[in-house]
């Protein structure tokens, strides 16, 4: 059951050391939605981002490393 509360600010700091990519949806020849899961050193999930690959979709081709590079570039991951 969900309970409604007054707005509450929660601030946390985590250091991600690994990401996992999941294709959430795929529209052939057009776009895909990618879920990016960030994990810390003990494999605890610390953050989730969702990004869309659309304007550069044609660059994907048959090289899946393109997706990894695209995610890193889009989310400013070094």
N, C-alpha and C positions, 0 to 999 in steps of 0.2 A: 504494500500500500504506500502511496506517495503522500507526503505531508507538505503543505505549503508553509514556508517560513518567510520572515522578513529577509531582504537582501543581505547576504553575508559575503564578505570578501575573504577568499582563501588564497594565500600565496605560498607556493612551494618552489624549491629550487632542486633540480635534478640534473645529473650529467648522463647524457645518453652515450652509449658506446657501440650500439648496434641498431640497425633498422631492419624491418621486415616489410616487404611490399606485397599487397594483395590487390588484384584486379577486382573491383566491386561490380563494375558493369562494363560491357563492351558493345559498341555499336560499330559493326564492321565498316571499314572504309571512311569512318567519320571521327570517332572519339572513344576514349575510355576514361573511367573514373578509377583512381588509384588510392587505396588506403595505405598510409605510411605509419607503421607502428614503431615507436622509439622505445628501446629497452636500455636499462642501466647495466652495470657490471655484474649484477646478480640475476640478470634476466627478468627483472621486474618491469612491467609495462609502465612507462612514465608519461607518455604523450601519444596522441593520435592526431594526424593531419589527413585531410582528404584533398586531393588535387585532381584536376581534369587535364587530360592530354587531348587537345583538339587541333589547334593551329599547326602543330608540328607532328600530327598523327602520321602523315605520309612518310616521315623520316624514320619511323619505327622499323619498317621493312621486316627483315628476319633476324635482326640483331637485338636480342633482349637486353644487352648491356646499354642500349640506347635509353631504355626505361630508367635504369638505375642512374645514369648520367643526367637525364631529364629531371628526375626527382631531386637529386643533389643540387642541380642548378636552380630549380624553381624554389626550393626551400632554403637556399643559401647554406647548404651543408658542405663544409670543407672536405 
